[in-house]
Amino acid sequence: MSADNDKKRSKKRYTSILGNKRYKGARELEVGMQGIIITCNMNERKCTSEAYSLLNEYADKLYGPEKIPDCDGSNSEEEDDAEAALKKEVAQLKKTGKGEKRFQALDSGANNVVFIRTHNVEPDKLVHHILSDLHTTKKKKSRVILRMLPVSGTCKAFQEDMDKYLTTFLEPWFKTPNHATFQIAFKARNSSHSKRDDVIKSIADLVVKMNPENTVDLTNPELSIIVEVIRSVCCLSVVPDYSLYRKYNLQEVVKDDAPKPDAADLREDQKATERSDGADVVKAEEQKDDQAEVIIVPHDDKPAEEQTKEGK
């Protein structure tokens, strides 16, 4: 009986250690990682489960089924020695390269936010593929996931570090000869390192400096620069169709609401209206001019006053 109790205590202690301890570089969001930020309203465990299902479904279509090598040794849950099991778990978590899974849920550092670290996957391409399919099919595939934002790069959330990192990070999209209309979407969680207005102004100035043809468009930009700061980590990505796909919101993108008119179409409609209004004004002025030019032409050679008297 005593042996059974010792075994239970050993397993409980092992579980407690694993549950409370965070492994640096493996269990929490850190600088240098790529992945996907997923937001939800409570129920992060369900959110993580849905994220795994959705990401694996579409990743298999883009990259083929994932091949996971077998791990050496027996299952840690079957180990009687808690210390040996813990060491084995830590060793597995430290593995890199081929041993890493395609998706790994980490502690994001903020409530209602899940960070899925990616390996051998382009997060921006994968997320855009998911949103594109949901937008086309209007098929709802999640219940608790709200937004799904790719993270193509990360750096420290201090202004100097961000400026230095962004100088290189943004080049593929905005450096001459490349150019585009753009907007900046900024969000900070559990962080006081960066001020919103300062960050947005700094990034906008940098983008325009790369190519003067880059212009801000807050209505219908070609590209959106996503800046998500969580604690001391700044997560970055550049995405297309941010407005079309409802700010990458999985709940909104599947709705059948009437689509908002394209910004370019709105501008053309406005110009057409202005041209039409201008034409009406010109026509009205011409009519006034015609009326002003109407005069009484005397008949025969009699003065107009005599013709008027005869008419009476």
Rosetta blueprint (number, residue, H / E / L):
1 M L
2 S H
3 A H
4 D H
5 N H
6 D H
7 K H
8 K H
9 R H
10 S H
11 K H
12 K H
13 R H
14 Y H
15 T H
16 S H
17 I H
18 L H
19 G H
20 N H
21 K L
22 R L
23 Y L
24 K L
25 G L
26 A L
27 R L
28 E E
29 L L
30 E L
31 V L
32 G L
33 M L
34 Q L
35 G E
36 I E
37 I E
38 I E
39 T E
40 C E
41 N L
42 M L
43 N L
44 E H
45 R H
46 K H
47 C H
48 T H
49 S H
50 E H
51 A H
52 Y H
53 S H
54 L H
55 L H
56 N H
57 E H
58 Y H
59 A H
60 D H
61 K H
62 L H
63 Y H
64 G L
65 P L
66 E L
67 K L
68 I L
69 P L
70 D L
71 C L
72 D L
73 G L
74 S L
75 N L
76 S H
77 E H
78 E H
79 E L
80 D L
81 D L
82 A H
83 E H
84 A H
85 A H
86 L H
87 K H
88 K H
89 E H
90 V H
91 A H
92 Q H
93 L H
94 K L
95 K L
96 T L
97 G H
98 K H
99 G H
100 E L
101 K L
102 R L
103 F E
104 Q E
105 A E
106 L E
107 D E
108 S L
109 G L
110 A L
111 N L
112 N L
113 V E
114 V E
115 F E
116 I E
117 R E
118 T E
119 H L
120 N L
121 V L
122 E L
123 P H
124 D H
125 K H
126 L H
127 V H
128 H H
129 H H
130 I H
131 L H
132 S H
133 D H
134 L H
135 H H
136 T H
137 T H
138 K L
139 K L
140 K L
141 K L
142 S L
143 R L
144 V L
145 I E
146 L E
147 R E
148 M E
149 L E
150 P E
151 V E
152 S L
153 G E
154 T E
155 C E
156 K E
157 A L
158 F L
159 Q H
160 E H
161 D H
162 M H
163 D H
164 K H
165 Y H
166 L H
167 T H
168 T H
169 F H
170 L L
171 E H
172 P H
173 W H
174 F H
175 K L
176 T L
177 P L
178 N L
179 H L
180 A L
181 T E
182 F E
183 Q E
184 I E
185 A E
186 F E
187 K E
188 A E
189 R E
190 N L
191 S L
192 S L
193 H L
194 S L
195 K L
196 R H
197 D H
198 D H
199 V H
200 I H
201 K H
202 S H
203 I H
204 A H
205 D H
206 L H
207 V H
208 V H
209 K H
210 M H
211 N L
212 P L
213 E L
214 N L
215 T E
216 V E
217 D L
218 L L
219 T L
220 N L
221 P L
222 E L
223 L E
224 S E
225 I E
226 I E
227 V E
228 E E
229 V E
230 I E
231 R L
232 S L
233 V E
234 C E
235 C E
236 L E
237 S E
238 V E
239 V E
240 P E
241 D L
242 Y L
243 S L
244 L L
245 Y L
246 R H
247 K H
248 Y H
249 N E
250 L L
251 Q L
252 E L
253 V L
254 V L
255 K L
256 D L
257 D L
258 A L
259 P L
260 K L
261 P L
262 D L
263 A H
264 A H
265 D H
266 L H
267 R H
268 E H
269 D H
270 Q H
271 K H
272 A H
273 T H
274 E H
275 R H
276 S H
277 D H
278 G H
279 A H
280 D H
281 V H
282 V H
283 K H
284 A H
285 E H
286 E H
287 Q H
288 K H
289 D H
290 D H
291 Q H
292 A H
293 E H
294 V L
295 I L
296 I L
297 V L
298 P L
299 H L
300 D L
301 D L
302 K L
303 P L
304 A H
305 E H
306 E H
307 Q H
308 T H
309 K H
310 E H
311 G H
312 K L
